[in-house]
């Protein structure tokens, strides 16, 4: 299947927080159609949650990923400047509430169905959540929460799936005890870099206990059968040489993810700038394409 590059149009939208009326800036990234007389609906729509150590970034901070998903895979991508960091620490619940409000707005008002051109039929397209780095944690948290908003798929890319495990790794880098063999890395972070990431991450989480509880909650939601909220089909993408988020940070997500892709030799950069050459073994766009195609075929078969 050819994954053709297209131009992308970007539209601005404001979503109001149900918590306090805060205006959440959003962007909609759509691939331009080359044939207006024979438009096919997009392959999927997704909220893309940016990374930034739980404290940085905005709706414009990951344009390469947003454009690649839109132009190469013909997806509709939504990005948002949700509140995070020390202005909205974890204990307030503001970050997840902003993301739920954005998800609910677009799913209910825009992407619940796409009208086929020239007919009155409605064709449902999958609506999911994608997150990179710290945004990957938020994507997993959204996909597994018990709320009125549900997702058809989840794609975390190099996610900080267990914040405290990442914090412990950073502390080991700072103390000089981060064994490359233990973390399966050729290199680990410098003291200065590790300290910066740790301080920034803690500005959001504030305590070690909060980071531990957050990471374990993703594990327990799958393990505790009495309170199980089945996550949607999940494609976990990691880099084998990621010294920002070592693979052990995500190992319990691998236990329940539908599929896991480990890009050999790739570092944390793949969460920000994905390889787009389909002949490059490091590309993961083809894996996302196959994942979504399988999901659509399965849903059509059930219908």
PyMOL commands that set and color helices and strands:
alter all, ss='L'
color gray80, all
select helices_A, chain A and resi 36-38+63-73+85-87+90-92+94-109+134-144+163-175+180-183+191-205+208-223+225-227+247-254+268-271+285-302
alter helices_A, ss='H'
color red, helices_A
select strands_A, chain A and resi 8-16+23-31+44-49+75-80+114-115+122-123+126-132+153-157+233-239+259-263
alter strands_A, ss='S'
color yellow, strands_A
deselect
rebuild
show_as cartoon
